[in-house]
Amino acid sequence: MAKSKKMSKEQSLKLAIGGILTAIVIVLQFIGASIKFGTFSISLILIPVVLGAALCGPIVSAWLGFVFGVVVLLSGDASLFLAISVPGTIVTVLLKGTLCGLFAGLVFNALKSKNMTLATILAAIVAPVTNTGVFLLGCRIFFFDAVREWGVAEGFESVAKYMLVGFVGFNFLFELLTNVVLCPIVVRIIEATKKTNK
């Protein structure tokens, strides 16, 4: 009885944290959509996604990634790609968000018992790598001709170089650095608070 009560309390807490992080994802995406560097807006969304992975597990972090994708589609941040291929854009955006959350959660779960800080840092690396990797794969499959034209217009002879340097380079580095620096700090603070409240 006590065990099931404890599990129910933990599930309720995870649900509450998941709800709060969902709201944060939505707000951050709408705010971030207005801050552009180059082609894309700066994304801080991966921070709550990684926090969801660390605090609630892969199902919640995959959900947060999915919500991230939905809000990207609704915010107009993907309008450049929607004009080329609606199905390609929807598949790419929803898949990259969902998978970055899922993989971050799986990596965290696999390592948390060995080293919490390392688990958080690796989850914080996996999220932007997956997000950007799936995005680039989607560009290759659905938008390659358009991306090639954009690269030529920007003065790039190689489409691969344009995709990696001109297209996603700064945003990827920004997402990676903010995740790796901020996520472990926030997780440590939350874990310390949990221990204090026990």
Secondary structure as a PSIPRED ss2 file (coil, helix, strand):
# PSIPRED VFORMAT (PSIPRED V4.0)

   1 M C   1.000  0.000  0.000
   2 A H   0.000  1.000  0.000
   3 K H   0.000  1.000  0.000
   4 S H   0.000  1.000  0.000
   5 K H   0.000  1.000  0.000
   6 K H   0.000  1.000  0.000
   7 M H   0.000  1.000  0.000
   8 S H   0.000  1.000  0.000
   9 K H   0.000  1.000  0.000
  10 E H   0.000  1.000  0.000
  11 Q H   0.000  1.000  0.000
  12 S H   0.000  1.000  0.000
  13 L H   0.000  1.000  0.000
  14 K H   0.000  1.000  0.000
  15 L H   0.000  1.000  0.000
  16 A H   0.000  1.000  0.000
  17 I H   0.000  1.000  0.000
  18 G H   0.000  1.000  0.000
  19 G H   0.000  1.000  0.000
  20 I H   0.000  1.000  0.000
  21 L H   0.000  1.000  0.000
  22 T H   0.000  1.000  0.000
  23 A H   0.000  1.000  0.000
  24 I H   0.000  1.000  0.000
  25 V H   0.000  1.000  0.000
  26 I H   0.000  1.000  0.000
  27 V H   0.000  1.000  0.000
  28 L H   0.000  1.000  0.000
  29 Q H   0.000  1.000  0.000
  30 F H   0.000  1.000  0.000
  31 I H   0.000  1.000  0.000
  32 G H   0.000  1.000  0.000
  33 A C   1.000  0.000  0.000
  34 S C   1.000  0.000  0.000
  35 I C   1.000  0.000  0.000
  36 K E   0.000  0.000  1.000
  37 F E   0.000  0.000  1.000
  38 G C   1.000  0.000  0.000
  39 T C   1.000  0.000  0.000
  40 F E   0.000  0.000  1.000
  41 S E   0.000  0.000  1.000
  42 I C   1.000  0.000  0.000
  43 S C   1.000  0.000  0.000
  44 L C   1.000  0.000  0.000
  45 I C   1.000  0.000  0.000
  46 L H   0.000  1.000  0.000
  47 I H   0.000  1.000  0.000
  48 P H   0.000  1.000  0.000
  49 V H   0.000  1.000  0.000
  50 V H   0.000  1.000  0.000
  51 L H   0.000  1.000  0.000
  52 G H   0.000  1.000  0.000
  53 A H   0.000  1.000  0.000
  54 A H   0.000  1.000  0.000
  55 L H   0.000  1.000  0.000
  56 C H   0.000  1.000  0.000
  57 G C   1.000  0.000  0.000
  58 P H   0.000  1.000  0.000
  59 I H   0.000  1.000  0.000
  60 V H   0.000  1.000  0.000
  61 S H   0.000  1.000  0.000
  62 A H   0.000  1.000  0.000
  63 W H   0.000  1.000  0.000
  64 L H   0.000  1.000  0.000
  65 G H   0.000  1.000  0.000
  66 F H   0.000  1.000  0.000
  67 V H   0.000  1.000  0.000
  68 F H   0.000  1.000  0.000
  69 G H   0.000  1.000  0.000
  70 V H   0.000  1.000  0.000
  71 V H   0.000  1.000  0.000
  72 V H   0.000  1.000  0.000
  73 L H   0.000  1.000  0.000
  74 L H   0.000  1.000  0.000
  75 S H   0.000  1.000  0.000
  76 G C   1.000  0.000  0.000
  77 D C   1.000  0.000  0.000
  78 A C   1.000  0.000  0.000
  79 S H   0.000  1.000  0.000
  80 L H   0.000  1.000  0.000
  81 F H   0.000  1.000  0.000
  82 L H   0.000  1.000  0.000
  83 A C   1.000  0.000  0.000
  84 I C   1.000  0.000  0.000
  85 S C   1.000  0.000  0.000
  86 V H   0.000  1.000  0.000
  87 P H   0.000  1.000  0.000
  88 G H   0.000  1.000  0.000
  89 T H   0.000  1.000  0.000
  90 I H   0.000  1.000  0.000
  91 V H   0.000  1.000  0.000
  92 T H   0.000  1.000  0.000
  93 V H   0.000  1.000  0.000
  94 L H   0.000  1.000  0.000
  95 L H   0.000  1.000  0.000
  96 K H   0.000  1.000  0.000
  97 G H   0.000  1.000  0.000
  98 T H   0.000  1.000  0.000
  99 L H   0.000  1.000  0.000
 100 C H   0.000  1.000  0.000
 101 G H   0.000  1.000  0.000
 102 L H   0.000  1.000  0.000
 103 F H   0.000  1.000  0.000
 104 A H   0.000  1.000  0.000
 105 G H   0.000  1.000  0.000
 106 L H   0.000  1.000  0.000
 107 V H   0.000  1.000  0.000
 108 F H   0.000  1.000  0.000
 109 N H   0.000  1.000  0.000
 110 A H   0.000  1.000  0.000
 111 L H   0.000  1.000  0.000
 112 K C   1.000  0.000  0.000
 113 S C   1.000  0.000  0.000
 114 K C   1.000  0.000  0.000
 115 N C   1.000  0.000  0.000
 116 M H   0.000  1.000  0.000
 117 T H   0.000  1.000  0.000
 118 L H   0.000  1.000  0.000
 119 A H   0.000  1.000  0.000
 120 T H   0.000  1.000  0.000
 121 I H   0.000  1.000  0.000
 122 L H   0.000  1.000  0.000
 123 A H   0.000  1.000  0.000
 124 A H   0.000  1.000  0.000
 125 I H   0.000  1.000  0.000
 126 V H   0.000  1.000  0.000
 127 A H   0.000  1.000  0.000
 128 P H   0.000  1.000  0.000
 129 V H   0.000  1.000  0.000
 130 T H   0.000  1.000  0.000
 131 N H   0.000  1.000  0.000
 132 T H   0.000  1.000  0.000
 133 G H   0.000  1.000  0.000
 134 V H   0.000  1.000  0.000
 135 F H   0.000  1.000  0.000
 136 L H   0.000  1.000  0.000
 137 L H   0.000  1.000  0.000
 138 G H   0.000  1.000  0.000
 139 C H   0.000  1.000  0.000
 140 R H   0.000  1.000  0.000
 141 I H   0.000  1.000  0.000
 142 F H   0.000  1.000  0.000
 143 F C   1.000  0.000  0.000
 144 F H   0.000  1.000  0.000
 145 D H   0.000  1.000  0.000
 146 A H   0.000  1.000  0.000
 147 V H   0.000  1.000  0.000
 148 R H   0.000  1.000  0.000
 149 E H   0.000  1.000  0.000
 150 W H   0.000  1.000  0.000
 151 G H   0.000  1.000  0.000
 152 V H   0.000  1.000  0.000
 153 A H   0.000  1.000  0.000
 154 E C   1.000  0.000  0.000
 155 G C   1.000  0.000  0.000
 156 F C   1.000  0.000  0.000
 157 E C   1.000  0.000  0.000
 158 S C   1.000  0.000  0.000
 159 V H   0.000  1.000  0.000
 160 A H   0.000  1.000  0.000
 161 K H   0.000  1.000  0.000
 162 Y H   0.000  1.000  0.000
 163 M H   0.000  1.000  0.000
 164 L H   0.000  1.000  0.000
 165 V H   0.000  1.000  0.000
 166 G H   0.000  1.000  0.000
 167 F H   0.000  1.000  0.000
 168 V C   1.000  0.000  0.000
 169 G H   0.000  1.000  0.000
 170 F H   0.000  1.000  0.000
 171 N H   0.000  1.000  0.000
 172 F H   0.000  1.000  0.000
 173 L H   0.000  1.000  0.000
 174 F H   0.000  1.000  0.000
 175 E H   0.000  1.000  0.000
 176 L H   0.000  1.000  0.000
 177 L H   0.000  1.000  0.000
 178 T H   0.000  1.000  0.000
 179 N H   0.000  1.000  0.000
 180 V H   0.000  1.000  0.000
 181 V H   0.000  1.000  0.000
 182 L H   0.000  1.000  0.000
 183 C H   0.000  1.000  0.000
 184 P H   0.000  1.000  0.000
 185 I H   0.000  1.000  0.000
 186 V H   0.000  1.000  0.000
 187 V H   0.000  1.000  0.000
 188 R H   0.000  1.000  0.000
 189 I H   0.000  1.000  0.000
 190 I H   0.000  1.000  0.000
 191 E H   0.000  1.000  0.000
 192 A H   0.000  1.000  0.000
 193 T H   0.000  1.000  0.000
 194 K H   0.000  1.000  0.000
 195 K H   0.000  1.000  0.000
 196 T H   0.000  1.000  0.000
 197 N H   0.000  1.000  0.000
 198 K C   1.000  0.000  0.000
